[in-house]
Amino acid sequence: MVNITPFMALRPEPQHAKSVASRPYDVLNSKEAKVEAQGNPHSFLHITKSEIDLPESVDIHSQQVYEKAKENLQAFIGRKLLFRESKPCYYLYRLIMDGRSQTGLVCGSSVNDYEKDLIKKHEYTRPEKEQDRIDHMKTIMAQTGNVFLTYRHVDKIDSIINKWTTEKNSQYDFIADDGIQHSVWIVNDDDVIASITEAFKTHVPATYIADGHHR
């Protein structure tokens, strides 16, 4: 059975959520990221694709790029665009596109589960991509690219999530420029957190990497 944990997220103030939110770093090249972040100093691309703030001659895998990402992250915190959660929480993240919604749980996942093959892999990764993520995370001391895991349907987990999203207000709710609606709920109740953790420990034998093997 798998082990998950709540964590203390570094997240945007609600009024800045839409301007901070960006697409994943690995679906854009440097030129595309620069265009997308143009005129928006709040874009998270300044952290995930920090080469956009440096001369084009700079190697995108150089330490200079990672140091710029660190500088930009600290600037975001200093300008109060981002703040650290006061306690470990779970986060429910819903996307609605073309009338279809998907809701996920944002949480910590166990490295031991990965090593014990409770987190199932289906593709190989390239060493240079792995090293890029290692260097980025070690320099800025933050994880900025989630791994997308799936698991087989569990009624108990669905029930807990549906109850929370029905009875509680979302902390973030905005429609991005591409028309996709993004909503996030903060699960900060200790009993509900414990229920989610226990439900995974007793009902989910394995998770499966759907995207982000190299992260």
C-alpha positions as CSV (number, residue, x, y, z in Angstrom):
1,M,0.0,0.0,0.0
2,V,1.2,3.5,-0.8
3,N,2.2,6.3,1.6
4,I,1.3,9.9,1.0
5,T,1.8,13.0,3.1
6,P,0.5,16.5,3.4
7,F,3.0,19.3,2.9
8,M,3.6,23.0,3.4
9,A,3.2,24.5,0.0
10,L,4.7,27.7,-1.3
11,R,1.7,29.2,-3.0
12,P,0.4,32.5,-4.4
13,E,-1.8,34.9,-2.7
14,P,-5.3,34.5,-4.1
15,Q,-5.3,37.8,-5.9
16,H,-2.1,36.8,-7.8
17,A,-3.0,33.2,-8.6
18,K,-4.0,33.8,-12.3
19,S,-1.0,36.0,-13.1
20,V,1.5,33.6,-11.3
21,A,0.1,30.4,-12.9
22,S,2.0,29.1,-15.9
23,R,2.1,26.1,-18.1
24,P,4.7,23.3,-17.2
25,Y,8.3,24.2,-18.0
26,D,8.7,21.3,-20.4
27,V,5.9,22.1,-22.8
28,L,7.6,25.4,-23.9
29,N,10.9,26.1,-25.4
30,S,12.8,29.2,-24.2
31,K,11.6,31.5,-27.0
32,E,7.9,30.4,-26.4
33,A,8.3,30.9,-22.7
34,K,9.8,34.4,-23.2
35,V,6.8,35.4,-25.4
36,E,4.3,33.9,-22.9
37,A,5.8,35.7,-19.9
38,Q,6.3,39.0,-21.7
39,G,4.7,41.9,-19.8
40,N,3.9,39.6,-16.8
41,P,6.6,39.9,-14.1
42,H,4.4,37.6,-11.9
43,S,4.6,34.6,-14.3
44,F,6.0,31.4,-12.7
45,L,8.0,31.0,-15.9
46,H,10.5,33.4,-14.4
47,I,11.3,30.6,-12.0
48,T,10.8,27.5,-14.1
49,K,12.3,28.9,-17.3
50,S,14.6,31.6,-15.8
51,E,16.8,31.7,-18.9
52,I,14.1,34.1,-20.3
53,D,15.6,36.8,-18.0
54,L,19.2,36.2,-19.3
55,P,20.9,36.8,-22.6
56,E,20.1,34.3,-25.3
57,S,23.8,33.3,-25.4
58,V,23.6,31.7,-21.9
59,D,23.4,27.9,-21.9
60,I,20.0,26.9,-20.5
61,H,21.6,24.2,-18.4
62,S,24.3,26.4,-16.9
63,Q,24.5,27.2,-13.2
64,Q,23.8,30.8,-14.1
65,V,20.3,29.9,-15.1
66,Y,19.6,28.0,-11.9
67,E,21.0,30.9,-9.8
68,K,18.6,33.2,-11.7
69,A,15.7,30.9,-10.8
70,K,16.7,31.1,-7.2
71,E,17.0,34.9,-7.3
72,N,13.5,35.1,-9.0
73,L,11.9,32.8,-6.5
74,Q,13.3,34.8,-3.5
75,A,12.0,38.0,-5.3
76,F,8.5,36.4,-5.6
77,I,8.5,35.7,-1.9
78,G,9.9,39.1,-1.0
79,R,7.2,40.8,-3.1
80,K,4.6,38.6,-1.3
81,L,3.5,37.0,-4.5
82,L,4.2,33.6,-2.8
83,F,3.9,32.6,0.8
84,R,4.6,29.4,2.8
85,E,1.7,27.5,4.2
86,S,1.6,27.6,8.0
87,K,0.9,23.9,8.4
88,P,1.1,20.7,6.3
89,C,-2.0,20.4,4.1
90,Y,-3.4,18.5,1.2
91,Y,-4.6,20.4,-1.9
92,L,-7.4,19.5,-4.3
93,Y,-6.9,20.8,-7.8
94,R,-9.7,20.8,-10.4
95,L,-9.4,21.5,-14.1
96,I,-12.5,22.1,-16.3
97,M,-12.0,22.0,-20.0
98,D,-14.8,21.8,-22.6
99,G,-17.3,21.0,-19.9
100,R,-15.2,18.0,-18.6
101,S,-13.7,18.2,-15.1
102,Q,-10.9,16.3,-13.5
103,T,-9.9,16.7,-9.8
104,G,-6.6,15.6,-8.4
105,L,-4.9,15.5,-5.0
106,V,-1.7,17.4,-4.6
107,C,0.5,15.7,-1.9
108,G,3.9,14.3,-1.0
109,S,4.7,10.8,-2.3
110,S,7.1,8.4,-0.8
111,V,10.6,7.9,-2.3
112,N,10.6,4.5,-0.5
113,D,7.4,3.6,-2.4
114,Y,9.3,4.4,-5.7
115,E,12.2,2.2,-4.7
116,K,9.9,-0.6,-3.7
117,D,8.1,-0.4,-7.1
118,L,4.8,0.7,-5.5
119,I,5.1,3.7,-7.9
120,K,4.9,2.1,-11.3
121,K,7.1,3.3,-14.2
122,H,6.5,2.8,-17.9
123,E,9.3,4.7,-19.6
124,Y,13.0,5.5,-19.4
125,T,14.4,9.0,-18.8
126,R,17.4,10.8,-20.3
127,P,20.2,11.5,-17.9
128,E,20.6,15.1,-19.0
129,K,16.9,15.8,-18.2
130,E,17.3,14.2,-14.8
131,Q,20.4,16.2,-14.1
132,D,18.6,19.4,-15.1
133,R,15.9,18.8,-12.6
134,I,18.3,17.9,-9.9
135,D,20.4,21.0,-10.4
136,H,17.3,23.2,-10.5
137,M,15.8,21.8,-7.3
138,K,19.1,21.8,-5.4
139,T,19.8,25.4,-6.3
140,I,16.4,26.9,-5.6
141,M,15.5,24.5,-2.8
142,A,12.0,23.9,-4.1
143,Q,10.1,21.4,-6.2
144,T,8.5,23.3,-9.1
145,G,7.3,20.5,-11.3
146,N,4.8,18.0,-10.1
147,V,4.8,14.3,-11.0
148,F,1.4,13.2,-12.2
149,L,0.4,9.9,-10.6
150,T,-2.8,7.9,-11.1
151,Y,-4.4,5.1,-9.1
152,R,-7.3,2.8,-9.4
153,H,-10.7,4.1,-8.5
154,V,-11.5,4.1,-4.7
155,D,-15.0,5.1,-3.6
156,K,-13.8,6.1,-0.1
157,I,-11.3,8.6,-1.5
158,D,-13.8,10.0,-4.0
159,S,-16.3,10.5,-1.2
160,I,-13.8,12.5,1.0
161,I,-12.8,14.7,-1.9
162,N,-16.3,15.3,-3.2
163,K,-17.5,16.2,0.3
164,W,-14.7,18.8,0.8
165,T,-15.1,20.4,-2.7
166,T,-18.9,20.5,-2.2
167,E,-19.0,22.0,1.3
168,K,-15.9,24.2,1.2
169,N,-15.1,27.3,-0.9
170,S,-12.2,27.0,-3.3
171,Q,-9.1,29.2,-2.4
172,Y,-8.4,29.8,-6.1
173,D,-10.8,29.9,-9.0
174,F,-9.9,31.4,-12.4
175,I,-10.1,30.8,-16.1
176,A,-6.8,30.9,-17.9
177,D,-6.2,32.5,-21.3
178,D,-6.6,29.1,-23.0
179,G,-10.1,28.8,-21.5
180,I,-9.3,26.1,-18.9
181,Q,-10.8,26.7,-15.5
182,H,-8.5,26.1,-12.5
183,S,-9.8,25.6,-8.9
184,V,-7.9,24.7,-5.8
185,W,-9.2,23.8,-2.3
186,I,-6.9,23.7,0.8
187,V,-7.5,20.7,3.0
188,N,-6.4,21.9,6.4
189,D,-8.6,20.0,8.8
190,D,-6.5,17.5,10.7
191,D,-9.2,14.8,10.8
192,V,-9.8,15.0,7.1
193,I,-6.0,15.0,6.4
194,A,-5.7,11.8,8.5
195,S,-8.6,10.2,6.7
196,I,-7.1,10.8,3.3
197,T,-3.7,9.5,4.4
198,E,-5.3,6.4,5.9
199,A,-7.5,5.8,2.8
200,F,-4.4,5.6,0.6
201,K,-2.6,3.4,3.0
202,T,-5.4,0.9,3.2
203,H,-7.0,1.1,-0.3
204,V,-4.3,2.0,-2.8
205,P,-1.8,-0.8,-3.5
206,A,0.1,1.2,-6.1
207,T,0.2,4.4,-8.1
208,Y,1.2,4.8,-11.7
209,I,3.3,7.6,-13.3
210,A,1.2,9.1,-16.0
211,D,3.5,12.1,-16.7
212,G,6.8,13.4,-15.3
213,H,9.1,10.4,-15.0
214,H,12.2,12.7,-15.3
215,R,10.9,15.1,-12.5
